[in-house]
Amino acid sequence: MSKVENNIFSKRLKKLRKEQNLSQKELGKITGITNSTISSYENGQRSPGKNKLKKFAETFDVSVDYLIGLTDIKANASDLTEGHDRIEKAISNHPKLVEYFEELRKRDSLQKLFEQTKNLSDNEIEKIIRVIKAIDETE
């Protein structure tokens, strides 16, 4: 983990813990990580490994990417994957839309949209992707 990622992780871990009104000791009991280790993470003195990052992500229901600052979207990976899968299914008969959607997946600004597709019909999802594509083409 880079220094920048570790700095972001430190701040986000502390913020998420406080949002849940948890002490470091309480978070330690939930995660199986000592409160002194959590303190060192929050102070930027140590960086967690992959397994501990995953544990924190699961505990706070966010993605690892959010924890280390690769995205500002808190959604966990399963929500995003479910949204992506739903969209891919809805547009699977339209190769140009599928190709375009692959580009859209990389945009953090649209991740919330992908999460919200769960209750939409295939036709509604297709229309949304077409509208986004049309807007992009006019810019």
N, C-alpha and C positions, 0 to 999 in steps of 0.2 A: 504494500500500500504506500503510495507517495505521501509526502508531507502534507500536501494540500488535501488529499483524500482523508488522511488521518485527522487533520484539523476539522474538516467538515464532519467526519464521523463523531469526533469528540463532542462537538456542539449538538449534533442531532441526537446522539444517545442521551445526553443530559436533558435536552428539551422533551424528548419522548417519555423519558422516565418521569419528569416533573408533570407532564400532561396527564399521566396516569396516577399522579399523586403517590408515587412509590419512592421509598428511600433506597439508597444503594444496597442496603442490607436486604430489603424486601425483594428488590430486583435480583439480587444474588440467590435468594432462596428459590425464586421462580426459574431462573436459568441454570442454577447449579454452578455459578461463577462467584468467586469470593467477592465480598464488597470492596476489599482493597484492590483487586484487579479491576473492578468496575470503576473505582476512583481513578486508577492510573489511566484507564481508557478515556474517561471524561476530562482528565487534565492533559491529555495528549502525550503522556509519558510512555505509553505502550500502544501497539497496534494489535487488534485481534486477528486471529487466523480465520480461514474460511469457515470452519465449523462454528466458531463463536459468532461470526457475522450472521450466519444462517440462523443461529439460535436467537439472536437479538431480532432479526427480521421476523421470525415466526412469533416471537413474544409480542412484538408491537404491531404485527400484521401489516408490515411494509416490505418493500423490496430491498435487497442488498444494495442495488443500484442507488436507491434513495439514501440509504445509510451512509454511503461513501461519496455522495454528491454527483453521481453521474446523471441523475434526474432529480427534478424537484417534485415529481409526482409520487405521492406516498403509496399508491396502490401496490398490493403485493403481486407477485409474479403470476399466481394462479388466476387472479382477476383479469390481468392483461392477456394472458394466454387464452382464457375463455372468450374474451371479447374478440381477439384476433381470429380464433377458430370460427366463431360465429359469423364474422364478416367474410372470411374466406369461403365458407359454405354458401353464404348468400350470393356471392358474386362468382362462384365457380364456373358458371356457364358463359362468362364474359372475360376472355383472356386479357384484353386490354385493361380492364378494371383490375384484374388480379395483379398484373404487372405494375399498374399505378399504385395499388395498395401496398405493394412491397416497398415502394418509396415512402409512402405515408407512415408506415410502421416506425420509421426512424425518427419521426418528429415528436418530441416530448409534448408539444403543445396540443397534440391530438389524442394523447393517451386517455384522458378523461372520456372522450367520445367513445373510444373503443370499449371502455368499461360499461358504458350505458347502453350497449346494444343488446343486452340480454333479453329484454322484453319487446324488442322490435321484430317485425316480420322481415322475411328475406327481401321482400319488395321495398320496404321502408329503408333497410340498410343499403340496398343497391342505389336507391334515389339519393341518399346522403353522400355516398362515395362519388356519384356522378356530379352532384352539386359542388363538392370540394374540388373535383377535377376541373370543372368548368371555371371556378373562381381562380384556380392556379393558372389556367390557360389565358385568362384575361389580364393577369398581372405582368 
